[in-house]
């Protein structure tokens, strides 16, 4: 069996080779921007959602604080070929440190090297916090998620946030990592109720609502114009987190993620954090709003197509956190949480009448979801959604994870071709 400590030590040395960043001193000069200052004054911290160094450099100002990467964004960088040499170097070092390492483990380790190395390059350039994401193969494995999460943090404790995906195992992994002091970006959230559980059980630094994918589901499915579904879920989540923070029950802050339109920058002002794709940031700077005020207490209108009801697709799961659901969470918190398994978590919600919250997806389900792409095909899931057997938040969550896994596979295939 490979010595995991020896591998971790060798990998850390390799990744940090030549890293001599002086924290507090970014390499890229940044000027203040009055338009971004207005958004900051409304209470929103600004991040960029890109791993592309050139894109980020073009947009960076002193108001930005962090960058987010993910499996999709890192795959784009890897496919450029810029890290082909590093792949060979990492593989040679790993084979020397652990000759018995199998191909699957070797791929995991090389992916770790590339993710951490790219994250350090972003840190050097911008002196920013950088979110680095776990390999999708770890999404349902608590022990290994915790182990790799600790290793990411150990590479750059000054600037790395660790992205853990929202799964049954992810809730437990994030909890353990957060308890160890690892700053967590708990990703792939789609609803207030998902993040209610995360805030109280896992207590990560950050949770997410992927608003753009919610809007796309509604419009692509012909359920409505797609406007404001994601925004409504995001604002409901923000208000819920503000209440929990005011009560001293959770430190979690909200990231408004999967932004698609520059106008959202003004209409969602007051969210804890935006992570903006470069296109969104550019759109807003080209047409900034004249007046900026917090929109956290406002609820935007949501319009559906004729004859469509919210119940037809279990849409209320996006923003409602009903009292029975809260009671279910409270009863969970009284259990011996450190002994819970992912299946225990699913069983708890099933027994409380919330089997739609953490569904047990079959292999056929997963294959169908993966073939659907980023946005699930409504007709395939319509009966289960309308019957309340699965929540829309749960469906979009597993769809997002599968789409990231597809990009991770493309990443791994390029690495495999170079080994």
Beta strands, then each sheet from edge to edge (+ up, - down):
strand 1: 45-48
strand 2: 64-68
strand 3: 129-133
strand 4: 160-165
strand 5: 184-187
strand 6: 206-210
strand 7: 253-257
strand 8: 273-276
sheet 1: 1+ 2+ 3+ 4+ 5+ 6+ 7+ 8+ 1+
end
